[in-house]
Amino acid sequence: MNKTESPILKVWWVRNPPNNPEVYIVSSIKQARDILNKLTSADLKLPHVLSNAGGLCVLGEDGEWEDWYCDTCAEDINTCKC
């Protein structure tokens, strides 16, 4: 990927770990935040969901998925306020 290309991003979400993750390919950090917020809100309404985990990954130059961290504040998607 060169500097002018957008990164390939995916949101992952696991209800009641260690269940398998749900995966959503997203086009932006804003879309990732929106999806994570919707998943969180939905889980709060489901009495059988006892815990969950989620995050954002970016496809690295080596073809491996890596956790996304903000270039500005170095926080992950769950704590970044940029």
C-alpha positions in Angstrom: 0.0 0.0 0.0 1.4 3.4 -0.9 0.8 6.6 1.1 -2.0 7.8 -1.2 -4.1 4.6 -0.7 -6.6 4.3 2.2 -5.7 1.6 4.7 -7.8 -1.6 4.7 -9.6 -1.7 8.1 -11.7 -4.3 9.9 -13.8 -4.1 13.0 -13.9 -7.3 15.1 -16.4 -8.1 17.8 -16.8 -11.1 20.1 -19.9 -11.7 22.2 -19.3 -13.9 25.2 -15.6 -14.7 24.5 -14.2 -17.1 23.5 -16.9 -17.3 20.8 -15.8 -16.6 17.2 -15.5 -12.9 16.2 -17.9 -11.1 13.9 -15.8 -9.1 11.3 -16.8 -6.0 9.4 -14.7 -4.4 6.7 -14.9 -0.6 7.1 -13.8 2.3 5.0 -13.0 4.8 7.8 -12.2 5.3 11.5 -15.6 7.1 11.8 -17.4 4.1 10.3 -15.5 1.8 12.7 -16.5 3.9 15.7 -20.2 3.9 14.6 -20.2 0.1 14.2 -18.5 -0.4 17.6 -21.0 1.9 19.2 -24.0 0.1 17.6 -22.7 -3.3 18.6 -22.2 -2.1 22.2 -25.7 -0.6 22.4 -27.2 -3.8 21.0 -25.3 -6.0 23.4 -26.6 -4.0 26.4 -30.1 -5.0 25.4 -29.3 -8.7 25.2 -29.6 -10.5 28.6 -27.6 -13.5 27.4 -24.5 -11.4 26.5 -22.4 -11.4 29.6 -19.2 -9.9 28.1 -17.8 -8.7 24.8 -14.6 -7.5 23.3 -14.0 -5.5 20.1 -11.5 -3.5 18.3 -10.1 -2.3 15.0 -7.4 -3.8 12.9 -5.5 -2.5 9.8 -4.0 -4.7 7.1 -0.2 -4.3 7.4 2.2 -4.1 4.5 3.2 -7.7 5.2 -0.4 -8.9 4.7 -1.0 -9.5 8.4 -3.8 -7.8 10.4 -2.4 -5.5 13.1 -4.2 -3.6 15.9 -4.9 -0.1 14.8 -3.4 2.8 16.9 -4.0 6.5 16.3 -1.1 8.3 14.6 -1.9 11.4 16.8 -2.4 10.0 20.3 -1.2 6.4 20.0 -4.4 5.1 21.6 -6.6 2.3 20.2 -10.1 2.8 18.7 -11.7 2.3 22.2 -9.8 5.1 23.9 -8.8 7.5 21.1 -10.7 10.8 21.2 -9.1 12.4 18.1 
